[in-house]
C-alpha cells in the first residue's frame, strides 16, 4: 500500500514525473480546469488531458474528480501540491543548470511573453534566428501586459518576458533594461498635423489598451496642464491601428518603434507628440529558475540580439 512504502507526500512511486508533467499538475490543481491549465502551458486540450492521465497513473490517484460542472481536487492531490508547488522552480533550476544544450540538435519549446508593441517588431527577426540556429526548436508567444506577464512569469509559464513590464515583477525575477522608447503620433497623411497642443487636444484619439479603460499617462499629463483629449476608440492590438487610422481623422500616440513600422506598413504619417511623456523602458525578465539553464540563457541571448538588431541599444 502507498502509506506503507516510503513516508512523505512524494512517496507514490520510485520515480517522479518529468518537470513538464509536474508543471501541468500544479496548473491543474490551481485552475481546476483541464483546458485552462493546458493554456497556461501552451498545451492543447488533448495534450493536457493526456498529461492528466499519465499523472493519475504515476500517482495512482484520480487527482481531480468531477462534481457537477466543476473539478474537485482530491485529498491526495492537495497533499502532493503542497509538497511540489513550493519546490518546483528550485527543482527546475537545478535540473536546467545540469542539462547541456546544443541548439543545432536540441528539440524543445521556448516560451516568450511579450507586449503587443514589442511583438509587432521583434517576431520576424527572432523567428528567423531560431529557425537558422535551432531548427528543431519551437517558439510559443503569449501576448500580455505588465500585469499578466508578471503573473505568468511567477507561475513558470514563460521562459522570459519582454516589453514594458512595470514594477511588479516577482521578487526572484532577473531583469535587464534593453531600451527606453520615446513616443510618436500616428495619423492619416491627408489629415492636418497635430504639432501643437491645441491641435492635439482638439482631434479625436484612438489608443491601444489591454483593458477596457480609455485613459492612460497621456491623459494624466494633459490634466496637469488643465487640458484633456477625447478618446473615441480603444483597441487591444497595435496592429488594429493599421486598419482603423487610414481614412479617418483619428490620431494615436504610440511607442516610436511601433509608429515607424505602422507608418511604413499602412502608409500613415508619423510625427513627435506636442507633449513629453516619459520614456518607456523595455526590459527582458526571467525567473531565477531559468537563470542558469544553458538553453534558456542561449534563448535570452537570441531575444536580446534580435531586439537590439531592430531597436538598437539605449
C-alpha positions in Angstrom: 0.0 0.0 0.0 1.1 3.6 -0.6 1.2 4.6 3.0 3.4 1.6 3.9 6.0 2.1 1.2 8.0 5.3 1.9 6.8 8.1 4.1 6.0 11.6 2.8 3.8 13.1 0.2 6.0 12.2 -2.8 6.3 8.5 -2.0 3.8 7.3 -4.5 6.4 5.6 -6.7 10.2 5.3 -7.1 10.3 7.9 -9.9 8.6 11.3 -10.2 7.1 12.5 -13.4 9.2 14.8 -15.6 9.3 18.6 -14.9 6.7 19.3 -17.7 4.2 16.9 -16.1 4.9 18.4 -12.7 4.2 21.9 -14.1 1.0 20.6 -15.6 0.0 19.0 -12.3 0.5 22.4 -10.5 -1.5 24.2 -13.1 -4.3 21.6 -13.0 -4.7 22.0 -9.2 -4.6 25.8 -9.4 -7.0 26.1 -12.3 -9.2 23.0 -11.6 -9.9 23.1 -15.4 -8.1 21.0 -17.9 -8.3 23.4 -20.8 -7.3 26.5 -18.8 -4.4 24.5 -17.2 -3.2 23.5 -20.7 -3.5 27.0 -22.0 -1.2 28.3 -19.2 1.5 26.0 -20.5 0.8 26.4 -24.3 -0.7 22.9 -24.4 -3.8 21.8 -26.4 -6.7 20.3 -24.6 -6.0 16.8 -25.8 -2.3 17.1 -24.7 -3.4 18.4 -21.3 -5.9 15.6 -20.9 -3.2 13.1 -21.9 -0.9 14.6 -19.3 -3.5 14.3 -16.6 -4.0 10.6 -17.5 -0.2 10.0 -17.1 -0.2 11.9 -13.8 -3.1 9.7 -12.5 -1.2 6.6 -13.5 2.0 7.9 -11.9 0.4 8.9 -8.6 -2.2 6.2 -8.5 -4.9 8.7 -7.7 -7.7 10.4 -9.7 -6.2 13.8 -8.6 -9.2 15.7 -10.0 -12.8 14.4 -9.8 -15.9 15.9 -11.4 -18.6 17.3 -9.1 -21.4 18.8 -11.2 -19.8 21.3 -13.6 -16.6 21.6 -11.6 -13.5 19.6 -10.8 -12.6 18.9 -7.2 -9.1 18.3 -6.0 -8.7 15.0 -4.1 -7.0 14.9 -0.7 -4.0 13.1 -2.3 -3.7 15.8 -5.0 -3.8 18.6 -2.4 -1.1 16.7 -0.4 1.1 16.4 -3.4 0.5 20.0 -4.5 1.6 21.3 -1.1 4.8 19.3 -1.4 5.6 20.0 -5.1 4.5 23.6 -5.8 6.9 25.4 -3.4 9.8 23.4 -4.7 9.0 23.2 -8.4 11.0 26.2 -9.6 14.0 25.3 -7.4 13.9 21.8 -8.9 13.7 23.2 -12.4 16.7 25.5 -11.8 18.8 22.6 -10.5 17.8 20.3 -13.4 18.2 23.0 -16.1 21.7 24.1 -14.9 22.9 20.5 -15.2 21.4 19.9 -18.7 23.6 20.5 -21.7 22.2 22.3 -24.7 23.1 22.0 -28.4 20.8 24.4 -30.4 21.5 22.5 -33.7 20.3 19.2 -32.3 18.0 20.0 -29.4 14.2 19.9 -29.6 12.2 22.0 -27.2 9.7 24.8 -26.9 10.8 28.3 -25.9 8.0 30.3 -24.3 8.2 34.1 -24.7 5.7 36.5 -23.3 5.8 40.0 -24.7 3.8 43.1 -25.0 1.9 43.7 -28.3 4.2 46.6 -29.2 7.4 44.6 -29.0 5.9 41.5 -30.6 4.9 43.6 -33.6 8.5 44.4 -34.4 10.7 41.6 -33.0 9.0 38.4 -34.0 10.2 38.3 -37.7 13.9 38.6 -36.9 13.7 36.4 -33.8 11.9 33.6 -35.6 14.5 33.8 -38.4 17.3 33.5 -35.9 15.7 30.5 -34.2 14.9 28.7 -37.5 18.5 29.1 -38.6 20.3 28.2 -35.3 17.8 25.8 -33.7 15.8 24.2 -36.5 14.2 21.6 -34.3 13.1 24.0 -31.6 9.7 25.8 -31.5 8.7 29.2 -30.3 5.4 29.9 -28.4 4.5 33.5 -27.9 1.9 34.9 -25.5 0.8 38.5 -25.7 0.2 40.3 -22.5 0.7 43.4 -20.5 2.9 44.2 -17.4 0.3 42.6 -15.1 -0.4 39.4 -17.0 3.2 38.8 -18.0 4.4 39.2 -14.4 1.9 36.7 -13.2 2.8 34.2 -16.0 6.5 34.6 -15.2 5.8 34.0 -11.5 3.9 30.7 -12.3 6.7 29.4 -14.5 4.6 29.6 -17.7 7.2 31.6 -19.6 10.9 31.3 -20.5 11.2 35.1 -20.5 9.0 38.2 -20.7 9.9 41.2 -22.9 8.5 44.7 -23.2 7.2 47.2 -20.7 7.0 45.1 -17.5 6.1 47.7 -14.9 7.3 47.4 -11.3 5.5 44.3 -10.0 7.7 41.5 -11.2 8.2 38.5 -8.9 10.8 39.1 -6.2 13.1 36.4 -7.6 13.0 37.8 -11.2 16.1 38.9 -13.1 15.6 41.9 -15.3 17.7 43.7 -17.9 16.6 47.0 -19.4 17.2 46.9 -23.2 15.9 50.2 -24.4 13.9 53.3 -23.4 11.4 54.0 -26.1 10.2 57.5 -27.0 6.7 58.3 -28.3 5.2 59.3 -31.7 1.8 60.3 -33.0 0.2 58.4 -36.0 -2.4 59.9 -38.3 -3.7 59.6 -41.8 -1.4 61.7 -44.0 -4.4 63.5 -45.6 -5.3 65.0 -42.2 -3.7 68.1 -40.5 -0.7 67.8 -38.3 -1.1 67.8 -34.5 2.1 69.6 -33.8 0.5 71.9 -31.3 -1.2 71.0 -28.0 -4.4 72.7 -29.2 -4.5 70.7 -32.4 -3.6 67.5 -30.4 -6.4 68.0 -27.9 -9.0 69.0 -30.5 -8.5 65.8 -32.5 -10.3 62.6 -31.7 -8.0 59.8 -30.4 -7.6 56.1 -30.7 -5.5 54.2 -28.2 -4.3 50.7 -27.5 -5.4 49.3 -24.2 -5.3 45.8 -22.9 -8.1 46.6 -20.5 -11.5 48.3 -21.0 -10.4 51.7 -19.9 -9.9 54.6 -22.3 -7.3 56.7 -20.3 -3.6 56.5 -19.7 -0.5 58.5 -18.9 -1.2 60.9 -21.7 -4.5 62.0 -20.1 -2.7 62.4 -16.8 -0.1 64.7 -18.4 -2.8 66.7 -20.1 -4.7 67.0 -16.9 -1.6 68.5 -15.2 -1.8 71.3 -17.8 -5.5 71.8 -17.4 -6.2 70.1 -20.7 -8.0 67.0 -22.0 -8.5 64.9 -25.1 -11.4 62.7 -26.2 -10.6 59.0 -26.8 -13.3 57.5 -29.0 -11.7 54.2 -29.8 -9.8 51.6 -27.7 -8.3 48.5 -29.4 -6.4 45.6 -27.9 -3.6 45.5 -30.5 -1.3 47.9 -32.3 -1.9 46.0 -35.5 -5.5 47.1 -35.4 -4.4 50.7 -35.7 -3.2 49.9 -39.3 -6.8 49.3 -40.3 -8.6 51.9 -38.2 -6.4 55.0 -38.7 -6.2 55.1 -42.6 -9.1 57.1 -44.0 -10.1 58.5 -40.6 -9.4 61.7 -38.7 -8.2 59.8 -35.6 -4.7 60.1 -34.1 -2.9 57.6 -31.9 0.1 58.1 -29.5 2.3 55.0 -29.7 5.9 54.0 -28.9 8.3 55.4 -31.6 9.3 52.0 -33.0 5.6 51.0 -33.4 4.9 54.3 -35.1 7.8 53.8 -37.6 6.6 50.3 -38.6 2.9 51.2 -38.8 3.7 54.3 -40.9 5.6 52.1 -43.4 3.0 49.3 -43.4 -0.2 51.3 -43.5 1.0 54.5 -45.2 0.5 56.6 -42.2 2.1 59.9 -41.2 4.2 59.9 -38.0 5.3 62.9 -36.0 6.5 63.8 -32.5 3.8 64.4 -29.9 3.4 68.0 -28.7 3.7 66.7 -25.1 6.6 64.9 -23.5 5.6 61.6 -22.0 8.3 59.8 -20.0 10.3 57.3 -22.0 9.1 53.7 -21.8 11.6 51.1 -20.5 11.5 47.9 -22.5 13.1 45.1 -20.5 13.8 41.4 -20.6 12.9 39.5 -17.5 13.2 35.9 -16.4 12.7 33.8 -13.3 15.5 32.7 -11.0 14.7 29.1 -12.0 15.6 29.9 -15.7 18.8 31.9 -14.8 21.4 29.1 -15.1 19.7 26.9 -17.6 22.0 26.7 -20.7 19.1 26.5 -23.1 17.3 29.5 -21.6 20.5 31.5 -21.4 21.0 30.8 -25.1 17.4 31.8 -25.9 17.7 35.1 -23.9 20.8 35.9 -26.0 18.8 35.4 -29.2 16.0 37.6 -27.9 18.4 40.3 -26.8 20.3 40.3 -30.1 17.0 40.3 -32.1 15.8 43.2 -30.1 18.9 45.3 -30.3 19.1 44.5 -34.0 15.7 46.1 -34.5 15.8 48.9 -32.0 19.5 49.5 -31.1 20.6 49.9 -27.5 19.8 52.7 -25.1 
